[in-house]
Amino acid sequence: MNKINLPLDYSIQEIKKNLSILDVAEEFGLKLKRSGRSYFTLCPVHGEKTPSCSLVPDTDSTRDFSTALVVGLAEIK
């Protein structure tokens, strides 16, 4: 079920304003565990047993410590 309900005519900027990185992660079915101001989850890119992917809602960014991949909603074009 799609939990993110945005009108189809939203621009990319409007989507970025109305979504958090946590909304996107939960939409993809990632299980998040809070630790301080960050949330950790298993990396969706590769298989692993220990969560290495950090999501930071304050900056709407994520960092995978095992691959050094850093991505944020602001980078979506």
Secondary structure in CASP SS format (residue, H / E / C, confidence):
PFRMAT SS
TARGET T0000
AUTHOR 0000-0000-0000
METHOD secondary structure of the structure
MODEL  1
M C 1.00
N C 1.00
K C 1.00
I C 1.00
N C 1.00
L C 1.00
P C 1.00
L C 1.00
D C 1.00
Y C 1.00
S C 1.00
I H 1.00
Q H 1.00
E H 1.00
I H 1.00
K H 1.00
K H 1.00
N H 1.00
L C 1.00
S C 1.00
I H 1.00
L H 1.00
D H 1.00
V H 1.00
A H 1.00
E H 1.00
E H 1.00
F C 1.00
G C 1.00
L C 1.00
K C 1.00
L C 1.00
K E 1.00
R E 1.00
S E 1.00
G C 1.00
R C 1.00
S E 1.00
Y E 1.00
F E 1.00
T E 1.00
L C 1.00
C C 1.00
P C 1.00
V C 1.00
H C 1.00
G C 1.00
E C 1.00
K C 1.00
T C 1.00
P C 1.00
S C 1.00
C E 1.00
S E 1.00
L E 1.00
V E 1.00
P C 1.00
D C 1.00
T C 1.00
D C 1.00
S E 1.00
T E 1.00
R E 1.00
D E 1.00
F C 1.00
S C 1.00
T C 1.00
A C 1.00
L E 1.00
V E 1.00
V E 1.00
G E 1.00
L H 1.00
A H 1.00
E H 1.00
I C 1.00
K C 1.00
END
